[in-house]
Amino acid sequence: MAMGAGEIEALIKAALPDAAVTIEDLAGDGDHYAASVVSAAFRGLSRVRQHQIVYAALRGRVGTELHALALQTSAPD
């Protein structure tokens, strides 16, 4: 079962309420997405740690319900 973009965004925003989240369905199949997540919570963290936080927010769904996620994260300017 594929995940919708709205569900991905909701899970990320539940973990990072201040986040600006943009989701793009890359293949039109509900299985391959790109996400941009900008949050003050990322300030001072490595890119790896930022990605870990987002993946944790998705509660183990990457690789199962969500086949692929190209992820860009950053702190606001």
Kinemage of the C-alpha trace (Angstrom):
@kinemage 1
@onewidth
@group {chain A} dominant
@subgroup {mainchain}
@vectorlist {calphas} color= white
{ca met a 1} P 0.000 0.000 0.000
{ca ala a 2} L 1.472 3.352 -1.064
{ca met a 3} L 1.548 6.484 1.069
{ca gly a 4} L 0.062 9.770 -0.069
{ca ala a 5} L 2.011 13.028 -0.039
{ca gly a 6} L -0.374 14.443 2.553
{ca glu a 7} L 0.326 11.577 4.944
{ca ile a 8} L 4.088 12.022 4.554
{ca glu a 9} L 3.776 15.737 5.238
{ca ala a 10} L 1.521 15.157 8.256
{ca leu a 11} L 3.967 12.699 9.841
{ca ile a 12} L 6.902 15.075 9.352
{ca lys a 13} L 4.962 18.062 10.701
{ca ala a 14} L 3.834 16.041 13.731
{ca ala a 15} L 7.505 15.557 14.647
{ca leu a 16} L 8.674 18.992 13.470
{ca pro a 17} L 5.717 21.407 13.887
{ca asp a 18} L 7.677 24.435 12.627
{ca ala a 19} L 8.826 22.678 9.450
{ca ala a 20} L 8.173 23.955 5.959
{ca val a 21} L 7.582 20.728 4.045
{ca thr a 22} L 7.354 20.311 0.285
{ca ile a 23} L 6.547 16.879 -1.146
{ca glu a 24} L 6.792 15.942 -4.821
{ca asp a 25} L 5.604 12.634 -6.312
{ca leu a 26} L 8.502 11.836 -8.646
{ca ala a 27} L 6.973 8.982 -10.627
{ca gly a 28} L 3.246 9.604 -10.250
{ca asp a 29} L 2.889 6.229 -8.566
{ca gly a 30} L 2.611 7.251 -4.906
{ca asp a 31} L 5.767 5.294 -4.177
{ca his a 32} L 8.666 7.572 -5.135
{ca tyr a 33} L 8.820 11.003 -3.542
{ca ala a 34} L 11.165 13.923 -3.052
{ca ala a 35} L 10.811 15.915 0.142
{ca ser a 36} L 12.271 19.234 1.194
{ca val a 37} L 12.127 19.902 4.930
{ca val a 38} L 13.247 23.198 6.466
{ca ser a 39} L 13.150 23.402 10.270
{ca ala a 40} L 14.855 25.424 12.984
{ca ala a 41} L 15.279 22.108 14.823
{ca phe a 42} L 17.995 21.260 12.279
{ca arg a 43} L 20.174 24.222 13.217
{ca gly a 44} L 23.661 23.019 14.207
{ca leu a 45} L 22.964 19.391 13.273
{ca ser a 46} L 24.787 17.387 10.635
{ca arg a 47} L 22.920 16.509 7.460
{ca val a 48} L 22.963 12.860 8.536
{ca arg a 49} L 21.296 13.714 11.868
{ca gln a 50} L 18.709 15.886 10.087
{ca his a 51} L 17.798 12.975 7.819
{ca gln a 52} L 17.628 10.594 10.789
{ca ile a 53} L 15.080 12.886 12.426
{ca val a 54} L 12.896 12.912 9.304
{ca tyr a 55} L 13.152 9.135 8.842
{ca ala a 56} L 12.208 8.639 12.506
{ca ala a 57} L 9.155 10.846 11.931
{ca leu a 58} L 8.069 8.474 9.154
{ca arg a 59} L 7.921 5.646 11.708
{ca gly a 60} L 9.601 2.879 9.733
{ca arg a 61} L 7.484 3.321 6.614
{ca val a 62} L 10.438 4.065 4.312
{ca gly a 63} L 11.194 0.864 2.429
{ca thr a 64} L 7.731 -0.570 3.054
{ca glu a 65} L 4.733 1.698 2.364
{ca leu a 66} L 7.066 4.369 1.009
{ca his a 67} L 9.449 2.817 -1.473
{ca ala a 68} L 11.812 5.738 -2.053
{ca leu a 69} L 12.328 9.211 -0.603
{ca ala a 70} L 14.853 11.703 -1.969
{ca leu a 71} L 15.379 14.002 0.996
{ca gln a 72} L 16.702 17.560 1.298
{ca thr a 73} L 16.890 19.116 4.745
{ca ser a 74} L 18.108 22.440 6.080
{ca ala a 75} L 17.669 25.040 8.793
{ca pro a 76} L 16.048 28.341 7.807
{ca asp a 77} L 18.358 31.222 6.882
